[in-house]
Amino acid sequence: MQSRIPAATRGRPRSTAADTAILCATRAALVDLGWSKLTLSDVATRAGVAKTTLYRRWAGKNELVVDAVAELFDELRLPDRGSLAADIEGVVLQFAAILARPEAKSGLMAVVAESVRDDALRERIRASIVDRQKCLVLEGRDRAEARGELPPETDPVEAARTVDIIFDMVAGAVVHRTLVSAEPADAEWVRDFTQILLTGLAGARQA
């Protein structure tokens, strides 16, 4: 009997260069056209690829935009500024700066709105953006533990729950501030937010 060809070896290998060109073209189209007017045909023309190339990689516009925006958030880095508070301020300022970019602003708001009635799209946002950035919370916690600023986490389940809560608090606050309220997440706001995050409302009142 003829052996089956492994799935990974079938067909033409996926081109990393084409992926990069397509995602860059998507972000450029978001800046020039906005989400509502962006089309796969326009992205294909900008990227210099056939439209069929896009459909082999992405099911539709929403999935393409999620991946294009996800690359922006992959630029986030947790700076080592000597303390947990200073590290948080540094990464939150970066996050706010990314959200201020027109391609992130229009793309993220659009796909989040679409995901309200699309469970698969919501899962893609979670996997491509949310879960990929939770590593920053883990990195910050590990660094703070090494400095003696936080006690070590001994319960893996509780540790994972804490990571989820911290991420939701930071991401939710910054997204609401910049995209919903349309207010600046400047250094003063970030400093106040970080203080409340670390000390709670009672600690903030005493400061």
Secondary structure, 3 states (H helix, E strand, C coil): CCCCCCHHHCCCCCCHHHHHHHHHHHHHHHHHHCCCCCCHHHHHHHHCCCHHHHHHHCCCHHHHHHHHHHHHHCCCCCCCCCCHHHHHHHHHHHHHHHHCCHHHHHHHHHHHHHHCCCHHHHHHHHHHHHHHHHHHHHHHHHHHHHHCCCCCCCCHHHHHHHHHHHHHHHHHHHHHHHHHCCCCCCHHHHHHHHHHHHHHHHHHHHC
